[in-house]
Amino acid sequence: MISDQGENVAQFGSRPVVITRPAAQAQLLADRLQADGRQVVVLPLLCVAPLDDCAPLQAALAQLARYAMVVFVSPNAVDAVFQHLRDWPSAVAIGIVGEGSRLALQRHGVDENAVTIVAPALGARMDSEELFEALDLVLLRDRRVLIVRGQAGRDFLTDMLRAAQIEVDHVTAYQRLAPVLTPALRAQLASLLAGECDWLVTSSEAMRNLVQLTMEAFGATGVVKIQRQRMIVSHHRIAETAQSLGFLHVTMSGSGDERLIAALQSLA
């Protein structure tokens, strides 16, 4: 999706903004940026798909009452769970690692008025390390926590919780898939590489997929071009991934749409 806002573009920067989130999560940010006069391209570099077998997820959700807390690793995890769940049990606390997950919960009617929600402190990095710092380990000790995620995830939070004598279970709620290089996607990439864009990347996996797709479509010459594009990322680990992949212009914004937009404004 490309939207040209005419005269307003010059006021807020002429570079197109490429949003690389999964399609379902991209539209709100796209609408805000278009309203501010930016050209917006939605180019999902990560596809979120339902599980082939939902039975383990449904079984875990049927036993939510046995958990002191459920941790959602992403908005995708929230949305996937509420495909199978109508009401959240108020006695089961929720842990989140980013503001996107809080907004996803709100879309499903769950907020701090209904349940205890634990998240990193305002101003802190939005990641598992900061969530762990925010947890009441004494309250959770000898109790059980469920972590809801994609096919796999980082083990930091699991390891730290278990070291604190907290039992941890995991359940997979969705699949993360790389996009397929279709002729339409190849043409879109070619158009973007022909100019200069601001790329918003909120996943290390998406960053790796971008390089892989570019290599598949255009070879090493294309990769050199994408490495010269301006990348705005939401977390220091994504910045480290980008730098390891040879990207030359990487700005870290912090988690959440407000910080991404502020970073864009600072570069305009």
PALUM-819556 format. One record per residue: x negated, y negated, z of N, C-alpha, C in turn. Coordinates in nm, 3 decimals, decimal comma. Atoms other than C-alpha are relative to their C-alpha. Example, Ala and Ser with C-alpha at 12.3 -4.5 7.8 and 13.67 -1.06 7.14 Angstrom:
NODE      n_c1      n_c2      n_c3     ca_c1     ca_c2     ca_c3      c_c1      c_c2      c_c3
NODE    -0,089     0,119     0,000    -1,230     0,450     0,780    -0,090    -0,120     0,000
NODE     0,082     0,119    -0,006    -1,367     0,106     0,714     0,077    -0,109     0,073
This chain:
NODE      n_c1      n_c2      n_c3     ca_c1     ca_c2     ca_c3      c_c1      c_c2      c_c3
NODE    -0,086     0,119     0,000     0,000     0,000     0,000    -0,089    -0,123     0,000
NODE     0,074     0,124     0,006    -0,147    -0,335    -0,103     0,100    -0,114    -0,004
NODE    -0,091     0,114    -0,002     0,021    -0,663    -0,020    -0,082    -0,127    -0,016
NODE     0,070     0,126     0,025    -0,094    -1,002    -0,155     0,088    -0,113     0,051
NODE    -0,080     0,106    -0,061     0,019    -1,299     0,050    -0,032    -0,139    -0,060
NODE     0,018     0,126     0,072    -0,097    -1,567    -0,198    -0,084    -0,101     0,075
NODE     0,077     0,111    -0,054    -0,203    -1,903    -0,054    -0,047     0,025     0,142
NODE     0,040    -0,022    -0,139    -0,215    -1,780     0,306    -0,130     0,078     0,013
NODE     0,121    -0,081    -0,009    -0,503    -1,546     0,224    -0,121    -0,087     0,025
NODE     0,116     0,086    -0,015    -0,748    -1,834     0,197    -0,015    -0,053     0,141
NODE     0,004     0,052    -0,134    -0,656    -1,950     0,546    -0,057     0,100     0,100
NODE     0,034    -0,100    -0,100    -0,736    -1,622     0,717    -0,104     0,100    -0,049
NODE     0,102    -0,089     0,053    -1,003    -1,463     0,500     0,051     0,071    -0,124
NODE    -0,045    -0,054     0,129    -0,990    -1,334     0,144    -0,031     0,147    -0,016
NODE     0,031    -0,142     0,013    -1,133    -0,987     0,201     0,123     0,085     0,030
NODE    -0,104    -0,095    -0,039    -0,877    -0,708     0,189    -0,039     0,072     0,129
NODE     0,020    -0,078    -0,122    -0,837    -0,524     0,520     0,049     0,142    -0,027
NODE    -0,034    -0,139     0,024    -0,841    -0,146     0,492     0,028     0,067     0,134
NODE    -0,039    -0,069    -0,123    -0,651     0,033     0,770    -0,009     0,149    -0,026
NODE     0,030    -0,141     0,029    -0,770     0,393     0,793     0,071     0,097     0,094
NODE    -0,075    -0,087    -0,091    -0,534     0,525     1,061     0,092     0,095    -0,077
NODE    -0,107    -0,080     0,061    -0,290     0,808     0,989     0,119    -0,089    -0,036
NODE    -0,102     0,089     0,057    -0,001     0,665     0,790     0,105    -0,042     0,102
NODE    -0,107     0,031    -0,095     0,254     0,683     1,073    -0,042    -0,105     0,102
NODE     0,049     0,094    -0,100     0,032     0,470     1,299    -0,049    -0,131    -0,061
NODE     0,061     0,115     0,065    -0,079     0,214     1,041     0,095    -0,116    -0,021
NODE    -0,091     0,099     0,052     0,238     0,024     0,961     0,013    -0,124     0,089
NODE    -0,016     0,116    -0,089     0,273    -0,198     1,270    -0,116    -0,097    -0,015
NODE     0,116     0,086     0,016    -0,081    -0,327     1,238    -0,001    -0,063    -0,140
NODE    -0,006     0,054     0,136    -0,039    -0,367     0,862     0,098    -0,117    -0,008
NODE    -0,100     0,107     0,002     0,274    -0,576     0,915    -0,053    -0,127     0,066
NODE     0,054     0,117    -0,070     0,097    -0,804     1,165    -0,104    -0,072    -0,085
NODE     0,105     0,062     0,081    -0,198    -0,863     0,937     0,056    -0,066    -0,125
NODE    -0,065     0,061     0,115     0,023    -0,929     0,637     0,068    -0,131     0,041
NODE    -0,064     0,122    -0,048     0,218    -1,183     0,843    -0,102    -0,111     0,023
NODE     0,108     0,098    -0,020    -0,115    -1,355     0,916    -0,068    -0,039    -0,131
NODE     0,054     0,042     0,127    -0,188    -1,381     0,547    -0,111     0,085    -0,055
NODE     0,106    -0,087     0,051    -0,426    -1,089     0,494     0,054     0,096    -0,105
NODE    -0,028    -0,111     0,089    -0,428    -0,852     0,202    -0,028     0,129     0,078
NODE     0,012    -0,122    -0,080    -0,377    -0,506     0,353     0,008     0,121    -0,091
NODE    -0,001    -0,129     0,067    -0,460    -0,164     0,216     0,010     0,108     0,108
NODE    -0,010    -0,114    -0,091    -0,340     0,142     0,408    -0,059     0,121    -0,070
NODE     0,072    -0,112     0,059    -0,583     0,424     0,332    -0,029     0,102     0,110
NODE     0,021    -0,095    -0,110    -0,539     0,709     0,583    -0,120     0,091    -0,027
NODE     0,116    -0,087     0,010    -0,870     0,887     0,637     0,012     0,121     0,090
NODE    -0,028    -0,114    -0,087    -0,715     1,134     0,877     0,149     0,029    -0,013
NODE    -0,140    -0,040     0,013    -0,393     1,326     0,822     0,038     0,082     0,123
NODE    -0,051    -0,072    -0,116    -0,194     1,446     1,122     0,115     0,088    -0,045
NODE    -0,100    -0,096     0,046     0,011     1,758     1,062     0,050     0,084     0,117
NODE    -0,051    -0,088    -0,105     0,235     1,979     1,276    -0,080     0,130     0,005
NODE     0,066    -0,129    -0,016     0,097     2,304     1,409     0,069     0,106    -0,085
NODE    -0,060    -0,115     0,068     0,149     2,622     1,212     0,082     0,084     0,097
NODE    -0,070    -0,077    -0,104     0,257     2,786     1,538     0,017    -0,089     0,122
NODE    -0,029     0,090    -0,112     0,425     2,565     1,800     0,030     0,074     0,130
NODE    -0,040    -0,075    -0,119     0,495     2,847     2,047    -0,086    -0,031     0,122
NODE     0,081     0,033    -0,119     0,194     2,777     2,278     0,032    -0,138     0,055
NODE    -0,035     0,134    -0,047     0,281     2,406     2,292     0,135     0,002     0,070
NODE    -0,132    -0,006    -0,061     0,646     2,479     2,366    -0,004     0,072     0,134
NODE     0,013    -0,072    -0,127     0,546     2,726     2,636    -0,061    -0,089     0,107
NODE     0,062     0,090    -0,097     0,323     2,467     2,803     0,099    -0,107     0,046
NODE    -0,096     0,104    -0,036     0,596     2,202     2,792     0,112     0,055     0,089
NODE    -0,102    -0,061    -0,085     0,840     2,445     2,952    -0,045     0,012     0,144
NODE     0,055    -0,015    -0,134     0,607     2,456     3,253    -0,064    -0,130     0,051
NODE     0,060     0,127    -0,040     0,530     2,085     3,296     0,002    -0,020     0,151
NODE    -0,014     0,023    -0,144     0,646     2,093     3,657    -0,117     0,057     0,081
NODE     0,111    -0,057    -0,075     0,341     2,298     3,755    -0,123    -0,092     0,001
NODE     0,115     0,088     0,012     0,107     2,010     3,664     0,018    -0,128     0,082
NODE    -0,001     0,129    -0,068     0,016     1,710     3,875    -0,011    -0,114    -0,100
NODE     0,020     0,104     0,102    -0,082     1,518     3,561    -0,017     0,065    -0,135
NODE     0,024    -0,037     0,139    -0,075     1,549     3,184    -0,076    -0,114    -0,065
NODE     0,082     0,100     0,068    -0,345     1,367     2,987     0,023     0,011    -0,150
NODE    -0,015     0,007     0,145    -0,270     1,260     2,630    -0,126    -0,065    -0,057
NODE     0,125     0,053     0,052    -0,587     1,209     2,428     0,020    -0,105    -0,107
NODE    -0,025     0,092     0,111    -0,420     0,998     2,158     0,149    -0,023    -0,016
NODE    -0,142     0,017     0,033    -0,091     0,852     2,034     0,056     0,120    -0,077
NODE    -0,047    -0,118     0,072    -0,072     1,154     1,803     0,045     0,109     0,096
NODE    -0,037    -0,101    -0,099    -0,063     1,380     2,107     0,135    -0,033     0,063
NODE    -0,128     0,042    -0,057     0,222     1,178     2,256     0,113     0,031    -0,096
NODE    -0,106    -0,020     0,097     0,427     1,185     1,938     0,028     0,148    -0,023
NODE    -0,019    -0,144     0,023     0,368     1,557     1,888     0,077     0,065     0,113
NODE    -0,070    -0,059    -0,115     0,484     1,643     2,239     0,147    -0,037    -0,001
NODE    -0,140     0,043    -0,007     0,802     1,438     2,213     0,082     0,047    -0,121
NODE    -0,077    -0,073     0,099     0,898     1,630     1,901     0,070     0,120     0,062
NODE    -0,052    -0,121    -0,065     0,970     1,914     2,144     0,058    -0,029     0,139
NODE    -0,038     0,033    -0,138     1,069     1,726     2,461     0,092    -0,120    -0,001
NODE    -0,093     0,112    -0,006     1,362     1,502     2,541    -0,031    -0,093     0,116
NODE     0,021     0,081    -0,120     1,294     1,381     2,897    -0,129     0,039     0,068
NODE     0,124    -0,027    -0,074     0,968     1,346     3,088     0,031     0,016     0,148
NODE    -0,024    -0,017    -0,145     0,972     1,484     3,447    -0,071    -0,109     0,080
NODE     0,055     0,117    -0,068     0,920     1,183     3,672    -0,108     0,035     0,102
NODE     0,100    -0,039    -0,100     0,709     1,379     3,923    -0,136     0,031    -0,063
NODE     0,125    -0,035     0,068     0,441     1,455     3,661    -0,065    -0,128    -0,054
NODE     0,070     0,121     0,043     0,192     1,169     3,621    -0,057     0,020    -0,140
NODE     0,055    -0,001     0,135     0,048     1,079     3,281    -0,133    -0,074    -0,001
NODE     0,126     0,069     0,022    -0,310     0,992     3,191    -0,017    -0,031    -0,147
NODE     0,023     0,040     0,139    -0,398     0,800     2,874    -0,136    -0,068    -0,009
NODE     0,131     0,060     0,017    -0,721     0,670     2,726     0,002    -0,124    -0,088
NODE    -0,007     0,118     0,085    -0,595     0,385     2,507     0,138    -0,062     0,001
NODE    -0,127     0,070     0,001    -0,324     0,125     2,468     0,094     0,054    -0,107
NODE    -0,086    -0,061     0,101    -0,198     0,300     2,156     0,086     0,110     0,058
NODE    -0,077    -0,106    -0,064    -0,090     0,592     2,373     0,109    -0,058     0,089
NODE    -0,103     0,065    -0,083     0,093     0,355     2,611     0,117    -0,044    -0,088
NODE    -0,106     0,042     0,090     0,286     0,211     2,317     0,078     0,118    -0,053
NODE    -0,069    -0,120     0,047     0,364     0,559     2,190     0,095     0,052     0,107
NODE    -0,088    -0,041    -0,109     0,504     0,653     2,530     0,123    -0,090     0,009
NODE    -0,112     0,092    -0,007     0,718     0,341     2,530     0,101     0,027    -0,110
NODE    -0,093    -0,031     0,110     0,862     0,434     2,192     0,088     0,119     0,034
NODE    -0,077    -0,118    -0,039     0,978     0,758     2,353     0,070    -0,022     0,135
NODE    -0,075     0,033    -0,120     1,131     0,579     2,652    -0,071     0,027     0,130
NODE     0,077    -0,029    -0,122     0,850     0,644     2,902    -0,091    -0,117     0,030
NODE     0,090     0,108    -0,042     0,685     0,360     3,092    -0,024     0,009     0,150
NODE     0,036    -0,004    -0,142     0,556     0,272     3,440     0,122    -0,002     0,092
NODE    -0,120    -0,003    -0,082     0,913     0,232     3,565     0,055     0,141     0,017
NODE    -0,053    -0,136    -0,003     0,981     0,599     3,494    -0,099     0,100     0,057
NODE     0,101    -0,099    -0,039     0,651     0,770     3,577    -0,131    -0,072     0,028
NODE     0,133     0,055    -0,024     0,302     0,703     3,709    -0,087     0,021    -0,124
NODE     0,089    -0,007     0,116     0,072     0,622     3,416    -0,136    -0,054     0,041
NODE     0,136     0,037    -0,036    -0,303     0,611     3,476    -0,080    -0,023    -0,127
NODE     0,079     0,035     0,118    -0,532     0,439     3,225    -0,125    -0,073     0,045
NODE     0,117     0,081    -0,034    -0,873     0,273     3,218     0,041    -0,142     0,037
NODE    -0,029     0,136    -0,044    -0,883    -0,068     3,385    -0,005    -0,095    -0,119
NODE     0,002     0,100     0,106    -0,813    -0,371     3,168    -0,141    -0,055    -0,015
NODE     0,134     0,049     0,026    -1,132    -0,485     3,005    -0,104     0,110    -0,008
NODE     0,094    -0,112     0,007    -1,295    -0,143     3,037     0,006     0,065    -0,138
NODE    -0,007    -0,081     0,121    -1,383     0,084     2,749     0,116     0,098     0,013
NODE    -0,112    -0,093    -0,001    -1,088     0,298     2,652    -0,050     0,138    -0,041
NODE     0,050    -0,132     0,032    -1,232     0,647     2,675     0,013     0,091     0,121
NODE    -0,016    -0,100    -0,106    -1,243     0,962     2,884    -0,079    -0,035     0,125
NODE     0,081     0,037    -0,115    -1,522     0,831     3,104     0,071    -0,101     0,089
NODE    -0,069     0,102    -0,077    -1,322     0,526     3,207     0,130     0,051     0,061
NODE    -0,119    -0,061    -0,058    -1,005     0,729     3,256    -0,038     0,079     0,125
NODE     0,044    -0,077    -0,116    -1,196     0,960     3,491    -0,025    -0,092     0,119
NODE     0,027     0,095    -0,109    -1,309     0,657     3,692     0,129    -0,051     0,063
NODE    -0,127     0,055    -0,049    -0,944     0,547     3,726     0,083     0,102     0,077
NODE    -0,080    -0,105    -0,063    -0,817     0,882     3,858    -0,022     0,006     0,151
NODE     0,009    -0,027    -0,144    -0,744     0,953     4,225    -0,035     0,148     0,015
NODE     0,046    -0,139    -0,003    -0,954     1,269     4,255     0,045     0,072     0,126
NODE    -0,046    -0,063    -0,125    -0,852     1,330     4,615     0,143     0,051    -0,016
NODE    -0,139    -0,039     0,021    -0,487     1,339     4,514     0,012     0,120    -0,093
NODE    -0,007    -0,107     0,099    -0,559     1,576     4,226    -0,072     0,128     0,042
NODE     0,082    -0,116    -0,037    -0,796     1,813     4,407     0,088     0,121     0,032
NODE    -0,070    -0,128    -0,017    -0,681     2,177     4,403     0,136     0,002    -0,069
NODE    -0,122     0,000     0,079    -0,400     2,083     4,167    -0,037     0,021    -0,147
NODE     0,022    -0,039     0,138    -0,363     2,137     3,794     0,031    -0,116    -0,094
NODE    -0,016     0,104     0,101    -0,403     1,898     3,498     0,007     0,067    -0,137
NODE    -0,012    -0,048     0,138    -0,295     1,962     3,139    -0,051    -0,109    -0,094
NODE     0,050     0,093     0,101    -0,486     1,797     2,853     0,061     0,037    -0,134
NODE    -0,067    -0,021     0,129    -0,288     1,758     2,529    -0,084    -0,066    -0,108
NODE     0,096     0,050     0,099    -0,505     1,719     2,220     0,023     0,064    -0,136
NODE     0,001    -0,066     0,130    -0,571     1,818     1,857    -0,067     0,135     0,013
NODE     0,055    -0,136    -0,002    -0,745     2,140     1,760    -0,112     0,015     0,101
NODE     0,112    -0,005    -0,094    -1,044     2,055     1,978    -0,026    -0,142     0,047
NODE     0,029     0,133    -0,051    -1,181     1,766     2,176    -0,128     0,001     0,082
NODE     0,117     0,009    -0,086    -1,465     1,640     2,389     0,028     0,069     0,132
NODE    -0,015    -0,075    -0,125    -1,525     1,841     2,706    -0,035    -0,082     0,124
NODE     0,044     0,079    -0,115    -1,639     1,551     2,927     0,104     0,001     0,111
NODE    -0,101     0,011    -0,104    -1,310     1,504     3,111     0,027     0,135     0,065
NODE    -0,020    -0,135    -0,054    -1,256     1,878     3,150    -0,111     0,035     0,099
NODE     0,113    -0,036    -0,085    -1,604     1,928     3,293     0,001    -0,079     0,130
NODE     0,001     0,084    -0,121    -1,576     1,637     3,536     0,114     0,035     0,094
NODE    -0,113    -0,039    -0,085    -1,231     1,739     3,659    -0,027     0,133     0,070
NODE     0,028    -0,130    -0,061    -1,337     2,097     3,717    -0,109    -0,011     0,106
NODE     0,103     0,022    -0,102    -1,647     1,976     3,903     0,059    -0,060     0,126
NODE    -0,068     0,060    -0,116    -1,407     1,786     4,130     0,106     0,093     0,059
NODE    -0,091    -0,102    -0,053    -1,217     2,109     4,206     0,144    -0,023    -0,044
NODE    -0,132     0,019     0,059    -0,925     2,027     3,978     0,012     0,100    -0,115
NODE    -0,021    -0,099     0,106    -0,785     2,303     3,755     0,047    -0,071    -0,127
NODE    -0,030     0,066     0,128    -0,761     2,211     3,387     0,045     0,104    -0,103
NODE    -0,046    -0,077     0,115    -0,558     2,363     3,104     0,001    -0,091    -0,122
NODE    -0,010     0,075     0,125    -0,552     2,256     2,739     0,112     0,057    -0,085
NODE    -0,095    -0,047     0,099    -0,285     2,274     2,475    -0,017    -0,084    -0,126
NODE     0,009     0,068     0,129    -0,309     2,190     2,106     0,139    -0,043    -0,043
NODE    -0,131     0,054     0,035    -0,027     1,965     1,987     0,014    -0,034    -0,147
NODE    -0,006     0,039     0,140    -0,118     1,882     1,627    -0,130     0,039    -0,068
NODE     0,120    -0,024     0,079    -0,367     1,939     1,348    -0,052    -0,133    -0,057
NODE     0,063     0,112     0,069    -0,613     1,681     1,217    -0,064     0,053    -0,128
NODE     0,047    -0,048     0,130    -0,684     1,724     0,846    -0,063    -0,114    -0,077
NODE     0,059     0,098     0,090    -0,911     1,541     0,605     0,090    -0,017    -0,122
NODE    -0,082     0,017     0,120    -0,728     1,387     0,309    -0,062     0,071    -0,119
NODE     0,045    -0,066     0,123    -0,751     1,565    -0,025    -0,029    -0,107    -0,106
NODE     0,039     0,097     0,102    -0,931     1,378    -0,302     0,083     0,021    -0,127
NODE    -0,085    -0,002     0,119    -0,651     1,333    -0,555    -0,048    -0,106    -0,099
NODE     0,035     0,107     0,095    -0,689     1,125    -0,874     0,042    -0,138     0,050
NODE    -0,045     0,130    -0,051    -0,485     0,848    -0,707    -0,092    -0,051     0,110
NODE     0,090     0,041    -0,106    -0,710     0,845    -0,400    -0,136    -0,040    -0,057
NODE     0,128     0,036     0,062    -1,021     0,843    -0,618     0,008    -0,139    -0,062
NODE    -0,016     0,131     0,062    -0,888     0,543    -0,810     0,006    -0,110     0,107
NODE    -0,009     0,099    -0,106    -0,806     0,362    -0,486    -0,137    -0,027     0,062
NODE     0,136     0,017    -0,052    -1,155     0,424    -0,347    -0,086    -0,080    -0,097
NODE     0,079     0,071     0,100    -1,309     0,303    -0,672     0,031    -0,150     0,002
NODE    -0,040     0,140    -0,005    -1,110    -0,020    -0,652    -0,058    -0,070     0,123
NODE     0,052     0,059    -0,124    -1,216    -0,082    -0,291    -0,151    -0,017    -0,005
NODE     0,145     0,008     0,006    -1,581    -0,010    -0,359    -0,049    -0,105    -0,100
NODE     0,038     0,101     0,098    -1,579    -0,256    -0,648    -0,009    -0,140     0,059
NODE     0,004     0,130    -0,065    -1,532    -0,545    -0,406    -0,050     0,012     0,142
NODE     0,039     0,002    -0,141    -1,591    -0,635    -0,041     0,126     0,002     0,086
NODE    -0,117    -0,017    -0,086    -1,345    -0,526     0,228    -0,043     0,003     0,146
NODE     0,017    -0,025    -0,143    -1,308    -0,520     0,605     0,073     0,130     0,031
NODE    -0,057    -0,132    -0,028    -1,251    -0,159     0,711     0,022     0,014     0,150
NODE    -0,031    -0,027    -0,140    -1,076    -0,082     1,041     0,000     0,151     0,021
NODE     0,017    -0,144    -0,019    -1,186     0,260     1,162     0,009     0,030     0,150
NODE    -0,025    -0,027    -0,142    -1,057     0,400     1,491    -0,024     0,146     0,036
NODE     0,030    -0,140    -0,025    -1,193     0,755     1,474    -0,134     0,034    -0,065
NODE     0,126    -0,048     0,060    -1,540     0,904     1,425     0,028     0,100    -0,111
NODE    -0,034    -0,098     0,102    -1,375     1,184     1,231     0,041    -0,069    -0,130
NODE    -0,039     0,075     0,118    -1,221     0,930     0,994    -0,123    -0,058    -0,070
NODE     0,122     0,054     0,058    -1,563     0,771     0,945    -0,075     0,107    -0,079
NODE     0,067    -0,109     0,072    -1,714     1,106     0,850     0,078     0,039    -0,125
NODE    -0,082    -0,033     0,117    -1,421     1,178     0,619    -0,021    -0,101    -0,113
NODE     0,022     0,103     0,101    -1,481     0,846     0,442    -0,127     0,027    -0,079
NODE     0,126    -0,029     0,068    -1,840     0,936     0,364     0,014     0,125    -0,087
NODE    -0,017    -0,124     0,075    -1,743     1,288     0,255     0,082    -0,023    -0,127
NODE    -0,083     0,028     0,116    -1,467     1,164     0,023    -0,076    -0,081    -0,104
NODE     0,075     0,085     0,091    -1,695     0,900    -0,126    -0,108     0,081    -0,072
NODE     0,100    -0,086     0,061    -1,970     1,153    -0,187     0,063     0,092    -0,105
NODE    -0,069    -0,090     0,092    -1,723     1,392    -0,348     0,045    -0,072    -0,126
NODE    -0,054     0,074     0,114    -1,582     1,121    -0,572    -0,108    -0,064    -0,085
NODE     0,095     0,085     0,073    -1,888     0,915    -0,667    -0,146     0,033     0,026
NODE     0,137    -0,039    -0,024    -2,198     1,089    -0,536    -0,075    -0,100     0,087
NODE     0,084     0,082    -0,089    -2,489     0,918    -0,359     0,013    -0,149    -0,030
NODE    -0,016     0,141     0,034    -2,437     0,592    -0,551     0,121    -0,061     0,069
NODE    -0,119     0,046    -0,070    -2,089     0,562    -0,407    -0,023    -0,013     0,149
NODE     0,028     0,006    -0,143    -2,212     0,636    -0,057    -0,079    -0,126     0,034
NODE     0,076     0,123    -0,023    -2,464     0,351    -0,084     0,094    -0,120     0,000
NODE    -0,095     0,112     0,004    -2,178     0,118    -0,178     0,087    -0,006     0,125
NODE    -0,086     0,002    -0,118    -1,958     0,226     0,111    -0,079    -0,038     0,124
NODE     0,084     0,035    -0,115    -2,248     0,190     0,354    -0,020    -0,150     0,013
NODE     0,019     0,145    -0,002    -2,266    -0,179     0,260     0,128    -0,076     0,034
NODE    -0,126     0,063    -0,036    -1,901    -0,247     0,340     0,000    -0,036     0,149
NODE    -0,007     0,047    -0,138    -1,807    -0,423     0,664     0,097     0,087     0,078
NODE    -0,078    -0,093    -0,081    -1,679    -0,180     0,930     0,030    -0,061     0,137
NODE    -0,040     0,042    -0,135    -1,484    -0,279     1,242     0,053     0,124     0,070
NODE    -0,033    -0,124    -0,068    -1,459     0,006     1,491     0,043    -0,030     0,142
NODE    -0,066     0,027    -0,128    -1,274     0,042     1,819    -0,074     0,057     0,121
NODE     0,066    -0,064    -0,113    -1,526     0,232     2,032    -0,149     0,017    -0,030
NODE     0,145    -0,007     0,021    -1,899     0,256     2,087    -0,040     0,133    -0,062
NODE     0,037    -0,128     0,062    -1,902     0,625     1,988     0,023    -0,004    -0,151
NODE    -0,024     0,013     0,143    -1,750     0,537     1,651    -0,111    -0,086    -0,061
NODE     0,111     0,083     0,048    -2,014     0,265     1,612    -0,127     0,084    -0,014
NODE     0,118    -0,087     0,008    -2,284     0,522     1,686     0,011     0,095    -0,119
NODE    -0,020    -0,086     0,117    -2,132     0,757     1,426    -0,025    -0,077    -0,128
NODE     0,019     0,081     0,120    -2,123     0,478     1,169    -0,148    -0,028    -0,025
NODE     0,142     0,030     0,016    -2,483     0,385     1,233    -0,079     0,124    -0,040
NODE     0,069    -0,123     0,036    -2,592     0,748     1,211     0,026     0,039    -0,145
NODE    -0,035    -0,028     0,139    -2,418     0,769     0,872    -0,054    -0,106    -0,096
NODE     0,067     0,097     0,086    -2,612     0,469     0,742     0,076    -0,127    -0,029
NODE    -0,073     0,124     0,022    -2,352     0,191     0,763    -0,080    -0,118     0,054
NODE     0,088     0,112    -0,031    -2,521    -0,148     0,772     0,068    -0,112     0,077
NODE    -0,071     0,113    -0,060    -2,249    -0,383     0,899     0,113     0,055     0,087
NODE    -0,095    -0,064    -0,092    -2,069    -0,244     1,206     0,028    -0,095     0,115
NODE    -0,044     0,084    -0,112    -1,870    -0,453     1,455     0,088     0,083     0,091
NODE    -0,084    -0,072    -0,094    -1,725    -0,299     1,770     0,098    -0,097     0,065
NODE    -0,104     0,091    -0,049    -1,395    -0,453     1,875     0,050     0,036     0,139
NODE    -0,073    -0,048    -0,117    -1,271    -0,241     2,165     0,135     0,055    -0,044
NODE    -0,124    -0,070     0,033    -0,946    -0,046     2,178     0,119    -0,094    -0,007
NODE    -0,126     0,073     0,007    -0,607    -0,181     2,075     0,006    -0,097    -0,117
NODE    -0,018     0,086     0,116    -0,463    -0,386     1,792    -0,046    -0,143     0,025
NODE     0,039     0,138    -0,029    -0,525    -0,720     1,967    -0,150    -0,019    -0,018
NODE     0,145     0,013     0,012    -0,898    -0,656     1,983    -0,046     0,019    -0,144
NODE     0,034    -0,015     0,142    -0,913    -0,533     1,625     0,028    -0,128    -0,076
NODE    -0,035     0,123     0,068    -0,736    -0,848     1,508    -0,097    -0,112     0,039
NODE     0,096     0,102    -0,044    -0,964    -1,069     1,720    -0,134     0,018    -0,069
NODE     0,126    -0,025     0,069    -1,268    -0,900     1,566     0,009    -0,045    -0,146
NODE    -0,020     0,045     0,139    -1,128    -0,963     1,217    -0,007    -0,152    -0,009
NODE     0,000     0,146     0,001    -1,069    -1,329     1,299    -0,140    -0,056     0,019
NODE     0,135     0,049    -0,026    -1,423    -1,367     1,428    -0,091     0,015    -0,122
NODE     0,082    -0,024     0,119    -1,562    -1,236     1,097     0,049    -0,076    -0,122
NODE    -0,061     0,065     0,118    -1,330    -1,431     0,866    -0,079    -0,124    -0,040
